[in-house]
Amino acid sequence: MSRKEISVDLSNLIVKLSCEGKSYGFIANLLGKSRTKIQTIVKNFETNGNVLSKPRSGRPKVMSDAP
């Protein structure tokens, strides 16, 4: 089972379909995602007002090849 992050465009589409009155199950079958993932995205949109992911904790990865 892969845990890839869903793109912002796909999340926006999920929210749009939900606002049009489509059910979580219908959206999940249409896009090939789980119903609970659809529900989580819509719930996060309702609470935060956007579909962006929260920043993750932890040390940032090194971006340069410093010795």
Secondary structure, DSSP 8 states (H G I E B T S, - for coil): -------HHHHHHHHHHHHTT--HHHHHHHHT--HHHHHHHHHHHHHHSS-------S-----S---
